[in-house]
Amino acid sequence: MNRPLNIGITCYPTYGGSGVIATELGMAMAKRGHRVHFIAYDIPRRLDRYLENVFFHEVEVRDNPVFLHPPYLIPLTSTMVDVASQEKLDLFHVHYAVPHATSAFLAKQILGERAPKILTTLHGTDITLVGHDRSYLPVARFSILASDSVTVPSAFLREATYEKLSIPTDFPISVLPNFVDTEVFRPHCPEDPTRVRPPLPHCAANEKVLIHVSNFRPVKQVDQVVKVFHLVRQKIPSHLILVGDGPERSHVEQLVRELGLKDKICFLGKQDSVAEILQRAHLFLLPSRNESFGLAALEALSCGVPVVASRVEGLPEVIRDGKDGYLCDPNSTEQMAERCVQLLSSDSLYREISLSARARAVESFGKDAIAARFEAHYSSMITK
């Protein structure tokens, strides 16, 4: 299909990976000449609102005396119907089955023959949490099966979707990986990653900088990050940067005080862009218990920052053990610390791993290449 498409994108407009990917993909499509309409309750954090062909439609969630809690599904559906009618949308690309694919299905029923196609992209908690919550499972399963097409970012998540949600294995689910803007997320010194990086505030020039980025949920095991750093610091002068916020932050701050690391660990909170911070880091730590893909790890790889992470779920599809970083038992603090010390103690090994990490991101997960695959996927849906 040669004509520009009218695409409606619905995602959670927060700092999570799904919102980042949805936003970056929408902006990539806009640059390719398509008209992209974001439909959400707030402006996605990474959205460039002044980009040509990009539009934002706010879903107004109002209090109603009939409902104990303001419903989101109903106003989202109504806004989808309105935008699809006024803008003649070709497709809804929704991220998460509940409630976004559910609302898209309801909008499709209301619009009838004028309805856009529905592409549902599933993300980690879409399956892992819903699969354990029987109150959401029937609706999530129905919404997935009612979609015209379904994608996931990893082969792990495709198999988990079939298993945990009892989706028939003959129902097609395509793997289209997450991606990274390799021009934004790039090394400080592409030719020689062992060169001294500009120091971050509160970090001494001779210290190695370890970094972790997450939403501080229990599954991310941020306390494990601190424990690994505590062991690393005993052998390597180093500093830890923690980016993000969430329910575990107060617990982690208490652990930092108990270990006497307050002057060596910096909490930066939520950041709209972490590229500049990553460019100044030496290692990225990600000891998650669950990780369907690992976008934060991919952004680190793209900056030439080796990743020491858990060998769980989708992470081995992103990080090649011994080539772009190291994969370890998520509960082995000692093993992770040993890998960190191994990398930080050898300039030659560090240079090899860092260059490989950057090449991995550019060759396998570059934004333009993955966006082109999504564009082809869109076109194949419209022409069916």
Backbone torsions as a table, in degrees:
resi	resn	phi	psi	omega
1	MET	NA	125.6	-175.5
2	ASN	-94.0	-22.6	-175.7
3	ARG	-76.0	152.1	175.2
4	PRO	-64.0	146.3	-179.8
5	LEU	-98.4	154.5	169.7
6	ASN	-104.7	113.0	-170.7
7	ILE	-117.0	129.0	173.0
8	GLY	-101.9	125.4	-178.8
9	ILE	-117.1	127.8	176.2
10	THR	-123.2	128.1	-178.9
11	CYS	-150.8	173.1	170.6
12	TYR	-81.7	122.8	-172.4
13	PRO	-84.0	45.9	-174.7
14	THR	-113.7	-165.2	-175.1
15	TYR	-84.8	-3.3	-177.2
16	GLY	-68.0	162.3	-176.6
17	GLY	-60.4	-36.4	-178.3
18	SER	-64.5	-41.2	178.2
19	GLY	-66.7	-38.1	178.0
20	VAL	-62.5	-49.2	-178.3
21	ILE	-63.5	-44.7	-180.0
22	ALA	-59.8	-43.1	-178.7
23	THR	-67.7	-48.0	-179.1
24	GLU	-63.3	-38.2	178.5
25	LEU	-65.8	-43.2	178.8
26	GLY	-60.4	-43.5	179.7
27	MET	-66.9	-35.2	176.9
28	ALA	-64.5	-39.7	178.6
29	MET	-67.5	-37.0	177.6
30	ALA	-62.3	-40.1	178.7
31	LYS	-68.3	-21.8	176.9
32	ARG	-86.7	4.1	174.7
33	GLY	100.5	-1.2	178.8
34	HIS	-85.2	153.5	176.3
35	ARG	-93.5	123.7	-172.7
36	VAL	-119.1	127.0	-178.1
37	HIS	-117.1	111.8	175.9
38	PHE	-84.4	128.5	-178.8
39	ILE	-121.5	106.7	-175.7
40	ALA	-159.8	171.2	-177.9
41	TYR	-80.5	-10.7	176.7
42	ASP	-154.5	166.1	-178.6
43	ILE	-73.1	126.1	176.9
44	PRO	-55.1	139.8	-171.0
45	ARG	-58.0	-37.2	-176.2
46	ARG	-97.3	11.2	-175.7
47	LEU	-76.2	126.5	172.1
48	ASP	-86.1	100.3	-172.0
49	ARG	-71.2	-13.1	-178.3
50	TYR	-101.3	13.4	179.3
51	LEU	-78.5	136.0	178.5
52	GLU	-60.7	140.9	178.0
53	ASN	75.4	9.0	178.6
54	VAL	-111.6	132.0	-178.4
55	PHE	-134.6	148.4	179.5
56	PHE	-121.9	132.4	179.5
57	HIS	-122.5	113.8	-176.5
58	GLU	-80.6	134.2	173.6
59	VAL	-89.8	115.0	-178.3
60	GLU	-87.4	115.7	179.1
61	VAL	-102.2	113.3	-174.2
62	ARG	-111.0	149.7	173.3
63	ASP	-68.0	144.1	178.6
64	ASN	-140.7	128.8	-176.6
65	PRO	-61.9	-18.0	179.9
66	VAL	-73.6	-31.1	-174.6
67	PHE	-103.6	138.1	175.8
68	LEU	-65.6	-40.9	177.4
69	HIS	-123.3	140.9	179.3
70	PRO	-58.5	124.2	-179.3
71	PRO	-77.2	145.8	177.7
72	TYR	-104.5	-35.4	-175.2
73	LEU	-58.5	-42.1	-175.8
74	ILE	-68.7	-52.3	177.9
75	PRO	-65.4	-30.6	176.3
76	LEU	-64.0	-45.1	178.2
77	THR	-59.7	-45.9	-178.8
78	SER	-62.7	-40.7	178.5
79	THR	-67.1	-38.8	176.5
80	MET	-60.8	-43.2	179.0
81	VAL	-61.5	-45.4	-177.7
82	ASP	-64.1	-48.1	-178.7
83	VAL	-65.2	-43.0	179.8
84	ALA	-61.0	-38.8	-179.4
85	SER	-71.0	-47.4	-175.3
86	GLN	-72.8	-36.3	-174.4
87	GLU	-101.5	-1.4	-179.5
88	LYS	52.6	57.3	-178.6
89	LEU	-63.9	142.7	174.9
90	ASP	-87.4	-33.0	-179.4
91	LEU	-157.3	153.0	167.8
92	PHE	-98.3	126.0	169.9
93	HIS	-109.1	106.2	-174.9
94	VAL	-109.4	140.6	179.9
95	HIS	-110.6	115.1	-172.4
96	TYR	94.7	136.5	-178.9
97	ALA	-72.3	-46.9	-177.9
98	VAL	-113.7	123.0	3.8
99	PRO	-98.8	1.7	-167.3
100	HIS	-67.6	-47.1	177.9
101	ALA	-68.2	-31.6	177.3
102	THR	-63.4	-46.1	177.9
103	SER	-64.4	-39.0	178.9
104	ALA	-62.6	-40.4	177.4
105	PHE	-62.9	-45.5	179.3
106	LEU	-62.1	-41.3	177.9
107	ALA	-62.2	-38.6	179.9
108	LYS	-64.6	-39.0	178.3
109	GLN	-66.0	-38.0	179.7
110	ILE	-69.1	-40.1	-174.8
111	LEU	-78.5	-23.5	178.5
112	GLY	65.2	-131.5	-175.2
113	GLU	-65.3	-20.6	-179.4
114	ARG	-84.4	1.1	-171.3
115	ALA	-72.8	142.5	173.5
116	PRO	-71.1	161.5	171.2
117	LYS	-71.9	160.2	-179.0
118	ILE	-117.7	119.2	170.9
119	LEU	-108.8	119.4	178.7
120	THR	-107.0	123.5	173.1
121	THR	-104.3	122.1	-179.6
122	LEU	-91.6	147.7	177.5
123	HIS	-126.1	177.1	-169.1
124	GLY	-53.6	-60.7	-176.5
125	THR	-67.9	-18.0	173.6
126	ASP	-53.6	-35.0	-175.7
127	ILE	-105.8	-49.7	-173.0
128	THR	-64.9	-40.6	179.5
129	LEU	-81.2	-44.7	-179.6
130	VAL	-62.7	-35.0	-179.2
131	GLY	-62.6	-21.9	179.1
132	HIS	-102.4	-0.2	-178.1
133	ASP	-115.3	102.3	-174.1
134	ARG	-66.8	-19.9	-179.2
135	SER	-72.7	-22.5	179.5
136	TYR	-102.4	-23.2	-170.0
137	LEU	-54.1	-49.7	-177.7
138	PRO	-61.5	-39.5	-179.4
139	VAL	-69.8	-41.7	179.2
140	ALA	-62.5	-45.6	-179.4
141	ARG	-62.7	-45.3	179.0
142	PHE	-61.0	-44.3	-176.7
143	SER	-64.4	-36.1	177.2
144	ILE	-66.6	-48.8	-177.9
145	LEU	-67.5	-23.9	178.9
146	ALA	-83.3	-8.2	179.3
147	SER	-74.4	151.1	176.9
148	ASP	-76.2	-25.9	176.9
149	SER	-156.7	150.9	-179.2
150	VAL	-133.7	135.0	175.3
151	THR	-127.2	157.2	174.6
152	VAL	-138.1	157.4	-177.4
153	PRO	-83.7	-9.6	-177.5
154	SER	-148.3	155.9	177.0
155	ALA	-65.2	-34.5	176.4
156	PHE	-56.0	-47.9	-175.8
157	LEU	-68.5	-30.9	176.0
158	ARG	-62.5	-47.3	-179.5
159	GLU	-66.6	-37.2	178.4
160	ALA	-65.3	-35.0	178.7
161	THR	-64.6	-45.9	178.1
162	TYR	-60.2	-43.6	-172.8
163	GLU	-76.9	-52.6	-171.6
164	LYS	-76.2	-29.4	-178.3
165	LEU	-105.0	5.7	178.5
166	SER	54.3	43.6	175.4
167	ILE	-81.2	131.9	178.8
168	PRO	-56.8	136.2	-176.0
169	THR	-67.6	-14.8	176.3
170	ASP	-87.0	-1.8	174.5
171	PHE	-80.4	120.1	-172.6
172	PRO	-72.1	129.7	173.3
173	ILE	-128.1	120.6	-176.1
174	SER	-94.3	141.1	175.0
175	VAL	-94.1	110.6	173.3
176	LEU	-124.0	105.8	-170.2
177	PRO	-67.1	160.4	170.1
178	ASN	-66.2	168.7	-174.5
179	PHE	-142.0	174.5	180.0
180	VAL	-140.1	144.5	174.6
181	ASP	-80.6	100.0	-173.9
182	THR	-72.8	-10.1	174.9
183	GLU	-83.8	-31.7	176.1
184	VAL	-81.8	-49.3	178.4
185	PHE	-92.0	91.0	-176.8
186	ARG	-135.8	156.6	-177.7
187	PRO	-65.6	153.2	174.9
188	HIS	-63.6	-41.6	177.7
189	CYS	-134.8	93.3	-174.7
190	PRO	-58.0	-33.5	-174.7
191	GLU	-76.0	-35.7	-175.7
192	ASP	-141.3	92.7	-177.7
193	PRO	-67.7	-10.7	179.8
194	THR	-84.3	-7.5	179.0
195	ARG	-64.5	151.7	-179.3
196	VAL	-64.0	129.7	178.5
197	ARG	-88.3	155.3	174.3
198	PRO	-59.1	130.8	-176.4
199	PRO	-68.5	145.5	172.0
200	LEU	-81.5	156.4	176.1
201	PRO	-54.4	140.1	178.2
202	HIS	77.0	-1.8	179.6
203	CYS	-105.5	132.3	176.7
204	ALA	-73.0	152.1	-175.5
205	ALA	-62.9	-28.1	-177.4
206	ASN	-89.9	1.1	-176.6
207	GLU	-90.6	141.4	170.3
208	LYS	-80.0	142.0	-176.5
209	VAL	-107.8	118.7	173.3
210	LEU	-100.6	148.1	-175.3
211	ILE	-140.0	148.3	173.4
212	HIS	-138.9	135.8	179.5
213	VAL	-127.7	124.9	177.8
214	SER	-167.5	-177.1	176.8
215	ASN	-96.4	12.9	174.2
216	PHE	55.6	35.3	171.5
217	ARG	-86.1	158.4	-178.0
218	PRO	-53.5	-35.1	-177.1
219	VAL	-63.0	-22.2	-179.0
220	LYS	-80.0	-16.1	177.4
221	GLN	53.1	53.7	-179.9
222	VAL	-65.8	-29.2	175.2
223	ASP	-62.0	-34.0	176.4
224	GLN	-65.6	-36.2	176.3
225	VAL	-57.9	-46.6	-179.1
226	VAL	-63.9	-41.2	-179.5
227	LYS	-66.4	-39.7	176.8
228	VAL	-62.9	-46.8	179.7
229	PHE	-60.0	-39.4	179.7
230	HIS	-57.5	-40.1	178.3
231	LEU	-73.0	-40.7	-179.2
232	VAL	-62.3	-42.9	-176.0
233	ARG	-63.1	-24.4	178.4
234	GLN	-68.3	-17.8	-178.9
235	LYS	-118.9	-25.8	-176.5
236	ILE	-129.1	125.2	173.5
237	PRO	-58.5	120.6	-171.2
238	SER	-154.8	166.9	-179.9
239	HIS	-139.0	146.2	-179.0
240	LEU	-114.6	130.3	176.3
241	ILE	-110.0	124.4	177.7
242	LEU	-111.8	119.9	-178.2
243	VAL	-112.6	129.0	179.1
244	GLY	124.3	-176.8	-178.7
245	ASP	-159.0	163.1	179.8
246	GLY	160.9	-170.4	-171.1
247	PRO	-64.6	-22.6	-176.8
248	GLU	-92.2	-1.2	-172.5
249	ARG	-61.1	-46.4	-177.8
250	SER	-62.3	-38.9	177.2
251	HIS	-62.4	-42.6	-179.6
252	VAL	-68.0	-40.3	177.6
253	GLU	-60.8	-38.9	177.3
254	GLN	-64.6	-41.5	178.2
255	LEU	-61.7	-41.6	178.8
256	VAL	-59.6	-42.7	178.8
257	ARG	-66.0	-41.2	-179.3
258	GLU	-63.4	-33.9	-178.7
259	LEU	-87.8	-0.6	178.7
260	GLY	68.6	34.5	-174.6
261	LEU	-110.8	13.4	-173.9
262	LYS	-56.0	-36.1	-178.1
263	ASP	-83.0	-5.4	-176.6
264	LYS	-117.5	2.3	178.0
265	ILE	-129.7	128.6	-177.2
266	CYS	-116.0	124.3	175.5
267	PHE	-94.2	112.8	-178.8
268	LEU	-93.8	-10.7	-178.2
269	GLY	70.1	-164.2	-178.6
270	LYS	-71.3	137.8	178.8
271	GLN	-130.6	134.8	179.0
272	ASP	-66.9	-34.3	178.9
273	SER	-139.1	131.8	-177.6
274	VAL	-110.8	5.0	-174.9
275	ALA	-58.5	-47.4	-177.7
276	GLU	-63.9	-34.1	178.5
277	ILE	-70.2	-44.9	179.3
278	LEU	-60.8	-37.8	-179.1
279	GLN	-61.2	-21.7	-178.5
280	ARG	-101.3	0.7	-179.1
281	ALA	-94.6	160.5	179.0
282	HIS	-106.6	-33.2	-179.3
283	LEU	-142.2	147.9	176.4
284	PHE	-114.9	129.6	179.7
285	LEU	-107.5	131.5	179.6
286	LEU	-145.5	79.9	-177.4
287	PRO	-90.4	41.0	-175.0
288	SER	-62.6	149.0	171.8
289	ARG	-77.9	-32.8	179.2
290	ASN	-136.1	139.5	178.4
291	GLU	-161.6	104.8	-175.1
292	SER	-70.9	-24.8	176.8
293	PHE	-144.0	-64.0	-179.8
294	GLY	102.6	59.9	-178.4
295	LEU	-62.5	-40.0	179.9
296	ALA	-61.0	-38.2	177.5
297	ALA	-65.8	-39.7	179.3
298	LEU	-63.8	-40.4	178.1
299	GLU	-62.7	-36.1	176.2
300	ALA	-65.8	-46.5	178.4
301	LEU	-56.1	-41.5	-178.0
302	SER	-64.2	-27.2	176.5
303	CYS	-86.9	6.7	-179.3
304	GLY	74.4	21.9	-179.5
305	VAL	-100.2	112.3	178.3
306	PRO	-59.6	149.5	-176.6
307	VAL	-116.3	131.0	170.2
308	VAL	-108.5	113.3	-168.8
309	ALA	-139.4	176.4	177.5
310	SER	-77.0	146.2	173.1
311	ARG	-89.9	75.4	-176.9
312	VAL	-137.1	146.8	168.2
313	GLU	45.6	-118.2	-173.1
314	GLY	-85.8	-7.5	-175.5
315	LEU	-61.1	-38.0	177.2
316	PRO	-64.0	-16.2	175.9
317	GLU	-79.6	-13.8	-179.9
318	VAL	-106.6	-46.9	-175.1
319	ILE	-106.1	123.1	176.2
320	ARG	-90.4	116.5	-175.8
321	ASP	-58.1	125.1	179.1
322	GLY	85.1	-6.0	179.9
323	LYS	-114.2	-47.4	-178.6
324	ASP	-109.6	-3.1	-176.4
325	GLY	160.5	-152.2	-179.4
326	TYR	-137.5	143.8	176.5
327	LEU	-111.2	132.3	-173.4
328	CYS	-133.6	168.6	170.3
329	ASP	-60.4	127.4	-175.6
330	PRO	-62.3	-17.8	-178.8
331	ASN	-103.7	4.3	-177.2
332	SER	-98.1	89.5	178.0
333	THR	-60.0	-42.7	-177.1
334	GLU	-64.3	-42.5	-178.9
335	GLN	-64.3	-43.4	178.6
336	MET	-63.1	-43.3	179.7
337	ALA	-62.6	-41.7	178.9
338	GLU	-60.9	-41.4	179.1
339	ARG	-65.3	-39.7	178.6
340	CYS	-62.1	-48.3	-179.7
341	VAL	-62.4	-40.0	178.6
342	GLN	-58.1	-45.3	-179.7
343	LEU	-69.4	-43.2	-174.4
344	LEU	-77.7	-11.4	-178.4
345	SER	-93.5	-11.6	-175.0
346	SER	-128.1	111.6	178.5
347	ASP	-61.9	-39.6	-177.1
348	SER	-67.8	-44.3	178.4
349	LEU	-65.5	-43.5	-179.5
350	TYR	-60.2	-44.5	-179.3
351	ARG	-61.2	-42.6	-179.9
352	GLU	-62.1	-47.6	-178.3
353	ILE	-68.1	-40.9	-178.2
354	SER	-63.8	-45.8	179.1
355	LEU	-64.0	-38.6	178.6
356	SER	-66.1	-39.2	179.5
357	ALA	-61.3	-46.8	178.9
358	ARG	-61.8	-45.4	-179.9
359	ALA	-62.1	-37.9	179.0
360	ARG	-60.3	-46.6	-179.5
361	ALA	-64.1	-44.8	-176.7
362	VAL	-67.5	-44.0	-173.3
363	GLU	-78.8	-31.4	-173.5
364	SER	-111.5	-20.5	-172.6
365	PHE	-135.3	24.9	178.3
366	GLY	-66.0	143.2	-174.1
367	LYS	-60.4	-45.2	-174.9
368	ASP	-62.6	-42.3	-178.3
369	ALA	-66.7	-44.4	-179.4
370	ILE	-70.7	-37.6	177.3
371	ALA	-61.9	-37.6	177.9
372	ALA	-64.0	-36.2	177.9
373	ARG	-67.4	-41.0	176.0
374	PHE	-64.3	-40.5	179.5
375	GLU	-60.8	-43.5	177.2
376	ALA	-64.3	-36.7	178.1
377	HIS	-65.1	-43.9	176.2
378	TYR	-56.5	-49.4	-176.9
379	SER	-61.6	-39.9	179.9
380	SER	-65.9	-33.3	177.2
381	MET	-67.7	-42.1	-175.7
382	ILE	-69.3	-34.0	-175.2
383	THR	-85.7	-6.3	178.8
384	LYS	-69.5	NA	NA
